[in-house]
């Protein structure tokens, strides 16, 4: 077997191996994080859907209440002539 004559060969070799190990470790961490972000089970996904639909329902409900309240206030102001400027 022939010996490597380049004095920097082993430095480059060890650097390449180290980078390869880091890349493998990083890809494994990325994969684990991607798995953790997803819900673990069907039941957990259903709970998230229910929570999201309840929040959306409350937001829609409060928007409707706000619109109705605004309409009642405008109607009451118009009925009592508060929207018209006073006559001199």
Secondary structure, 3 states (H helix, E strand, C coil): CCCCCCCCHHHHHHHHHHHHHHHHHHHHHHHHHHHHHCCCCHHHHHHHHHHHHHHHHHHHHHHHHHHHHHHHHHHHHHHCCCCCCCCC
